[in-house]
């Protein structure tokens, strides 16, 4: 990666900074990311017990990285730990967080038809109720869409959810276009750095640049080179190098790519844009 990459402003739209892998080193993890040019990170939550911690982390480390934000939600892989009453608790948490400029939406929510042992009906209950909250509060959503693209698209069409991001997108070109038509951006990260990721690379090449955002999903979805170079787990400091490869696959410069994905992320999450620009009216942010 060229030195010029560190001069660019990168945005990580999906990074689990509250993961146990970062315990005790979070300040260093964030400092390393900022030093590499990562100026904004979104921390999605996965269960009710995470919500207060995420809010505290975003505000505690906001001085290190002014673009640190969070979302509130129940992940489909955590539905067995969830209670139906968590939906009402989530509603209350959203209401209480609307005055926090670092709160930018609902997520990580969705459906997962890949992992065995998850009750599809229970998944759908929590997903649909959280979509209802997104519609009620007119908040963007961060979507988990593993092997569930069509079911999620069907649910989205029944509601007026303003926008959001389909995280770690790996669907078909037709599905991608349908998400885009509904106002969503698509998240790409370390998975595209693997030579075998032909479908993801085709999407990167063919989709409108305005539909793409960058992410790490740290500490998960490590880039192809990480294990070879002795890395333990993915982290946001690796985003610029990942993004360079995404730009190469796309066939454009890092500078053009960095500017585009930043604008795309801010467009998908207006409250994030408001935080970064000081705009008091999120609805007018772009």
C-alpha angles and dihedrals in degrees: 000000000000122000088243088073091072090059093060126089111240130189125210106203095187124035126142098215090166092063116123090243088073097048111132095005103062096113090053092045091054093043091052091050093050091048088056092052102266104143101168133036130181117211111201119197127222107194143016094261089061099054101084092041092052091050090049093047093050092052095039095053097033090104091059093047115015091195095061110127139160143210130209123228153117115257118219091238089060100051093106089063093044128093124212087239088065088079091064090044089051091051090053092047090052091050091050092047098051089090091053108090090205092063107090110165151315122303174207089006134138144088131299117199094168103068112075123230098038114125106235093208092051090048090051092049094057094039095050094045090052091048087053089056090049089054093044094052095030092234128152120248134222106219132209104205107172108160089331104091098124095047091049093048090052091052092047093052090060093058141047102240108166101220144306146153130285098217122220091000116205105156132115125290089251092053090047091054090050092054089048091051088055091056100263132137121215123233122226128180144131096347090072091060091072116093091224093058092096098149094049090048091050090053090050090053099042108036122088110272088231089067099057131092131175127238142161104201083211130220084027134056096040118201118256096259099048100091092043090055094048099255117157101208142344119280137177093256087071092060097091092054091046090048091050089059091047089052090049090051089049091048097234136111123271089241094057092043095048092051093047098049091046092054091045093053093048091048091052093050110035094182088059090052090050091053092051097044101033090238107158093205112066092188091065095046119108 
